[in-house]
Amino acid sequence: MKHPTRHGALLGLLAAVFFGVSAPLAKLLLGELRPQLLAGLLYLGAGIGLSIFRVVRPNKTESPVQRSDVLPLLGVICFGGVVGPLAMLLGLNRLGALTGSLLLNLEAPLTILLAVLFFGEHMGRCAAAAAVLIIGGAALLKLQPRTTAADGWGVVLIASACLCWALDNNLTQRLSLRDPLALVRVKALAAGSFNLLIALLLSASFPRPSLVASALLLGSISYGVSVVLDAYAMRLVGAAREAAFFATAPFIGALASVLLCGDQLGLVDVGAMTIMSLGIALLLRERHAHEHAHPEIRHEHAHHHDAHHHHEHAPDDPPGEPHSHRHQHAPLVHDHPHLPDLHHRHRH
């Protein structure tokens, strides 16, 4: 079985690579498309791509979405699929692609703060120091001489997008025991349809087919593949730690903006990237182990039979591993390195 930390890091970094190029590429498309229309096409592309993939590869091991998941799923759709992308695209319309890409680093510390204050994840001193460094690096961007009053609103919009995605991340982590592909597909189709409908009602002219195809393709890769990988990573390492891995996405976006949009790296940009990199390095070095107790719980999710999963099987339970069925966790006390996944939410 794969080591959860390394596996989660790999999935998180791959998600960052796919998503990192989306900001400068979206910036190029904003010259031809209105922000809300582009947001709709990006998410619709993700939903269509994931729907095609699910037809080709049916779900055989993951737990389906349950009725009790409706409220957090609505929050994921609203914050992560409607308000967040729209705020990002409006912000990018006021900022350079490089500055916008770097400001997206605010998503990581905001995710960490929400995870600790409201969603029951533990954060040690290393993670707290890392959050301060990342926030400081993002704040440094506002000191650039090229920032104008209009750019200030762009910064506010990008920061608002990051807050929406921080809420989205923590709600998605709460749903991480369900099929991530199904969650992202529902979110993408609902958000894409809503944004597209609103854009058309606001009299946005429908773009030429080549632009539609480009936006759908970008959405299927940067929003579809990336967010599914992100959800799998959150299942393994928790929302706060995955935010650290995913925080590399703006760096990738900043480098892509230099190549694609002709932006230039200044001393302040390099300084901000250095400070943020130090923060991410601190987050990646964190290790957490102590004796802890698991309460009795009954739920359903995909699992292997490991130290946390010793239970009887009914005749109709699926064979092989991993598999998904409703099962009982007996009370357990033990000591091992662990991360704040949904099996490790305890007092410290």
N, C-alpha and C positions, 0 to 999 in steps of 0.2 A: 504493500500500500504506500502511496506517495506521502512524503513528509508534508504536513499541512502548511507549515510556514513557507517552505521553499515553493511548494505548489501554488500557494496563494500569491506569493511574490511574483512568480512567473506569469500567472494569469493577470495580476494587476498591472504589471509592466507592459504586457502585450496589449491590454486594454488602453493603456496610456499612449502607446505608439499609434494605434488605430485612431484614437480620438484627437491626439495632438496635432495632426495635420488638418483637422476640420476647421479651426478658426481662420487660418490664412486662406484656405480654399473657399470657405464661406464668405470671407471678405471679398474675394474675386467675384463670386456670384452676386453679392449685394449691389454691384454696379449695374446689374440687369434685373434683379428681383427685389420686391419690397420685403422688409424683414419678416413680417408675419406669413407672407406667402412662402418664403424660403423655409421658415420654421416648419410649416405644414408639410412641404414636400420632403424635407429631410426626415421627419418622423414617419411620414407615410412610406418612404423608401425603406426605412428600417422595418416597419411592420410587414410590408409586402415581401421583402427578402427573407425575413424569419418565417413567414407563413409558407413560402415555397420550400424552405429548408425542412420545416416540420412535416410537410407532405412527403418529402423524399426520405426523411429519417424520423419515423414516428417515435413518440415518447414511450419507452418501455421500463424505465427505472425510476423516474422522478415522481414526486407527489403532486397531484393536480391542485389547482387553486380551490380553496374551500370557501364556503359561505361566510365564515368568520373573517376572511381576508378582504372583504369588500371595502370597508372604511379605509384601512391603510392603503389599499390599492388605488382608491379615489384620490388620496393625498399624493401618491406617487405620480398619478396622471396629471393632477393640477399643478403641483410645484415643479416636478421634474420634466413634464411633457408639454406644458402650456406656458406658464409664466417664466420659467428659467430660460428656455431657448429664445423666447421673444425678447427678454431683457438683454441677453447676450448679444443678439443680432442688432438691436437698437444701439447698444453700447459700442459695438464694433463699427457701426456707421458713423460714430463721432470720434473714434480713436484710430490710431494706426494699428495695423495687425500685430506688430511686435508688442506694443504696450498692452493691447487687449489680451494677447496670449499670456503675457507674464502676470497680469492681474488675476487671471483665472486660478493662480495659486492660492487665492483666498479661500477657495472651496475646501482645501485640506484642513486648515485650522478651524474653520467654522464647523465642519463635519465633526472634528474632534471635540470641540466645545459642546455641541449639542449631544453627542454620544455620551459624554461624561455627565453633563448636567441634567439631562432629561431622559436618556435611554439606557442608563445603568451600566455603561462600560467603564472599566478602570483605566486611568491614565497615570503613569508614574512621572517622576521628575524629569526624566529624559524627554518624554513626550511633551510635557508642559514647556520645557525649554525650546524644543523644536517648533512648537506652535508659535512661540514668541518670535523666533528667528524668521519663520515664513511670513508672519504678519508684518514684521519689520521690513523685510525685503520688498513686500508688495507696497508698503507705505512709502518706501524710498522712491518709487516710480513717480509719485505725485510731486516730487521736488524737481523734476526735470524742467529746464527752461522752456521746452516746447509746449508744456501743458497750458492750455487756455481755459477761459471760463466755460466754453462749450465742452472742452475735454473733461472738465470736472463732472458734468452730467454723465458723460460716458463712463467715468470711473464709478459713479454711483450706480449706474445701470449694470455694469459688470459685477460689482459687489453684490447687488441684489440678485443677480443670476446665481452667483456662488452660494448665497444664503438659501435660495430655493433648492439648489442641488444638494446642499448639505442636509436639508430636511428630507429630500428625496432619498439620499444615501441611507439615512438612518431608518426610514420607513421600509426601504427595500431590504435592509439587513434584517428587519423584523419578519420579512416575508421570505427570507433566504432558504428556508427549508422546503419551499415549493419549487416547482420547475422554473428555473430562471428564464428560460427561453419563452415559456408561456406568459410570465409576468411582463417581460419586456415587449412581447408581441402585442398584448392587450394595451399596454401603455402607449406604444408607438402608433397603433392604429387609431386609438381614441384621440390622442393628442394631435396626430397628423390631420385627421378628419376635421377636428374642431378648428385648428388654425387655418386650414385651407378654406373652410366654409366662411369664417370671419373675414379672411382676406378678400374673398370673392364678393362678399356682401358689401365690403368697403370700396367696391368698384376697382379693385386691382385687376388690370387686364391680364388675361391668361397668357403666359409667355410662350415662345416658340418651342416646338417639341424637343429640340436639342438641349435647351436649358432645363426643361423638365426632366429629361433623361439624366443629365449631369447631376442635378440636385437629388434625384431618387437614388442614383448610384452612390453618391457621397453619403447620403443618409443610411443606406444599407450597410456601409462599411464603418463609418465613423460613429454612427448612433446605434446601429444594429449589433454588429459583431462586438464592438467595444463595450456596450452596456451589458451584454450577456456575459462577457468575460469578467466585467466588473462585479456583476451579481454573484458569479461563482466564487470570485476572490473574497467578497464580503462574507459569504457563507463560511469560509475557512478561517479568516483572520479578523473578522469584525469590521465595522464601518470605519472606526478611527484609524486602524492600521492600513486598511485598504486605501484610505484617503492619502496616506503617505506615499504609497506606491503610485497611485494615480496622479499625485502632484507632479510627477515628471512630465505629464502631458503638455503643460504650458511651455516647458523648456523645448520640447520637440516642436511645438507650434511656433515658438519664437525663431528657432533655426529655420523652419520651413518658410516663415514670413520673409526672412532675409533672402532666401533663394527664389521664392515665388512672387513676392510683392516689392522687392527692391529696397526694403527697409534696411537701415544701418544700425549696427550695435554701437551705442555710446558707452562712456565710462560708467554712467549711472545704471544702464542696463546690465553691464557686466557685474557691477557691484551688487545689484539686486539679485541677479542669478546666483552669485557666489554665496550670499547670505542665505537664500532659499535652499541652495544645495546643502549647506551645512545643517540646516534644519531637517531636511529629508534624511541625511546621513544619520543624524541622531535618532530619528524615528526607526530607521531600519536596524539600528544596533540594540534596540530595547529587547530584554529577555525577562520573562516573568514566570516564577515557579514558587509554589508554597502549598501547604496542606489546605484542602478545601473540601466542602461537602456538596454533593448533588442531591437535591430533594427528589422525592418520588414524583414522577410525571408520566403522563400518557399522551403521545402525539404520533404524527405520521410524517416521515420524510425518507429520502434515500439514505441508506447507511450500509456500512460493512459491520461485521461482527468483531468489534474491537473491545477495549477495556470498558467502554461506556455502553456497550450494547450486548448484554447477555439476557436473552429472553426466549420463551417458548414460541413455536410457530404453529399456527393452525393449518389444517390440510389444504386450505385454499390460498395460503400465503405464497407469493411468487418465489421460485427457486433462484439459485445463483446469487452473486454479489457484484456490485451493489444492487439492492432491491428496496422497494418502498412498500410499507404496510403499517397499519396502526400497531404500536407496541408500547410496552410498559417499561419504564426505567425504575429499578429499585433504588432506595437510598444508598449512597456510596460516599465514602470518605477516603481520599488518597492524595498523593503528592506527586506532581509532575509538571514540566513546563507546559503552559497552556496560553491560549489567546482568548479574547472575549467573544467567542462565537455564542450561539444561542444555548449551548450546553454549559457555558461557563459565565454565568451572571450571578456573582455572589459578593457579599460584603468583604471589605478589606480592612 
